[in-house]
């Protein structure tokens, strides 16, 4: 790494960011392509966000990834939003273009690309999404434009209904989206003829990795099962999906693909996906060894 006065600085801001895989993933990609960029992590508390953005402007920081708890609150400090970020009301990537801060969201496209990369393009398919939180919102807005049918199931029904209504309002009546409560009867019925199941809840995430949001009996080999939880890499849901012969896609894949789109926004260069994946896996192994 040859850092100079011309090196472009990118960073992830969030709280916590100590265990973020993004520095390892992005620096590996910059180095692989010999790009004069460097990527660091800044822990920014919710009450420090405004000052942090003033700092980004003052220091000329070139790009940001934005994670919890700032994805929505950062919007008011930016100069411009791209169309998708505007629609969803959430930002996970910022480009500093000659002093103008432009916000993007790459979570939805990251999930879409992760599915496509695994050979499970959701275009024209029936997709069942569990969860109606921040990640689900980005994923559902993106997939609603591709899927034949999108079913959102959430523990708190009102949140799923509100998300489905919002998608219809913004994308128009052409999209086929329904909301249901996340209970076994609904899951069993909807999964019978579904093509893709996405877990966008936090169920199954460490330390609660003994849990799964879906009974094994409801899974079949005709499904692609995508769990956006990436800690552990193979959740109980993915393990059981694999055991019935379903295709599986893990949350690391989404993390890499959303990071790849951010990388392309900053550099204008196609991201080296496999280099990024290897770097993430190396970092995970290193963290496990600690
Ligand atoms: P969030 O906004 O807090 O939403 C959490 C969702 O999980 C809500 O729908 C919530 O339902 C549901 N949930 C939580 N506990 C549950 C339980 N015991 N039973 C049923 N449903 C439950 O969180 P988020 O930001 O969307 O993140 C969700 C997960 O995605 C996290 O594990 C996060 O690490 C992961 N993630 C991964 C990526 C990636 O790149 N792979 C990106 C973003 C997030 P209620 O509405 O009923 O509370």
Boltz pocket constraint, residues with backbone or C-beta under 6 A from the ligand:
constraints:
  - pocket:
      binder: B
      contacts: [[A, 107], [A, 130], [A, 131], [A, 132], [A, 133], [A, 134], [A, 135], [A, 136], [A, 154], [A, 155], [A, 156], [A, 159], [A, 182], [A, 199], [A, 200], [A, 201], [A, 202], [A, 203], [A, 205], [A, 227], [A, 228], [A, 229], [A, 230], [A, 250], [A, 251], [A, 252], [A, 254], [A, 255], [A, 256], [A, 258]]
      max_distance: 6.0
